[in-house]
Structure formats: C-alpha cells, structure tokens
Amino acid sequence: MTIEKVLEMAGIPLMVFAVCTYYGIRLIVSRDIGPIQNKSKRIIKNEKEYALEAGRLILFYGAATLAMAILLLINVYVAVAEIVICTIIMGLLWKKMNKKYSI
C-alpha cells in the first residue's frame, strides 16, 4: 500500500488526530479554557481541573480517531462503528464533566 493510498483513505482522521492532540496538550499545559468555553459563559468552579479533564478527553478522542485511521485500512465498517462508539462515550463523559465543574 502506498503513502498516497493511505492518505486517501485515512487523511481526514489523521488530520483530526493532529488537531485533537494539539488542543488536548494545549489545554493540559496552559490550563486556559477560553477555546472551549461555552457561549453561554457557564461559570466553572475550578477552571484548572476543568481544563485538565477536558484536555484528557480531547486526547482520548484524538486517540480514537488515530485508531479509526488504522482500522480504515483494515475494515471500513469496524472503523465507523469504533468512531461512533467513541463519539458517544466522549459526549457522555463531556456531559458528566460539565455537570461536575459547572455551577
């Protein structure tokens, strides 16, 4: 399999992996929740812990998209099922995190 074929099949998930990795590490290092803050300006109890947990969740989703990119090369249906399951898990964990840290 050539590089062109791999990028054709898994290019977008690899780009999503790169973006999620960047923002996840940025949140963990800088602890600034400005880029992910809700438009309603919800009050957060502990912004540092919120940023750390949000960064971890974004890194989890980045790892899920990397796994999807690899699975795309093996079986498309398994890759789509994996990313759907991980998206649902991410949504549930994000909702739980918002409930935990919001006032």
Secondary structure, DSSP 8 states (H G I E B T S, - for coil): --HHHHHHHHHHHHHHHHHHHHHHHHHHHH---GGG--TT---BS-HHHHHHHHHHHHHHHHHHHHHHHHHHHH-HHHHHHHHHHHHHHHHHHHHHHHHHHB-
